[in-house]
Amino acid sequence: MMRMDNIIFIGFMGSGKSTIARNLAIRSDRIFLDSDLLIEAKFNQNITEIFKNKGEEFFREQEQKLADFFSSCNNACIASGGGFIQVKNLEKIGFCIYLKASFEYLKKRLNEDEIAKRPLFYDEIKAKKLYNERIKSYEDKADIIIDIENKSIDILMDELKKAIK
């Protein structure tokens, strides 16, 4: 059974999952949870360091542990990492919203510091390939898809309010 009281945001790196989940949590009086921030806090390392020191497989195991935890949460807005869609029980976490944007738009949104925080975005050719591989999964897993391109946070909040009633 899907938990409708949780809302989980999925999408590629740079699509605004954390910003939008945090804003919606504030406006709808929900708890804000961010899978990447929780993993970083647990190990007191940023994602780039975790990838470098422990590898991507280790990181994905941590995401699965969080997915299991999230499925027992209530009343949360959850920002997931770009690869979080690979977890086994995503549909048990809550209402899933895919924040969609073109690769070119996402690339323009990220400055050098933000790209540095995303180990899978260093190599643009690899990042574009990963983006193309993940699009179908994002679309398949999503309960709704919201196009984020060239929209302010207020416009996106209005769209979300209508979509999740």
Steps between C-alpha positions, in 0.01 A plus 500: 500500500631843409528762770330810366604717793867491394610675183826392342673700230704323233694638206846553363777690677426870508123475450430676831377203704642632831386859447149400394457233771617745768264773375204262484582365849489852642178592318319174581637454854677174420839367607782564250734208430784493246661165422835648392523730805416212735772279349751787518407564865530133593857473369600863555619510139361650183371274226813548289715374791266206566515400131880535501564322832229233501369479143166538330376155603545590868314827441210313332481266802462805723222628274319167536522524880345846479226379263409232757492768770302748288228241440425509874487881517187715503427849376839562334625679189797299384772612259679202351835478326503468121557124511256429783251355249708180512378415852276196535197647677460850359125458452456427873648835603225728374365710216780531246561820303751514216653845452573498129738718301723463196866412551607835352275690741637308802858556387438875478346505849806348666801716570850353549456459877175313452649275233790428739248365755366252245761234422298359211483839325878561466515344156233666288488220240450238772247723677295541180507122445384444860225760454377319187511162680298630795223697326278196440541383861406843632191505278402142588533551877329840516139547606519843336757687292564871547702689241726739694660691213494878534251496789534688827467318831160671553366375168626149578338512846167595338531212252583257781210616716258425214666168418507349850150588621 
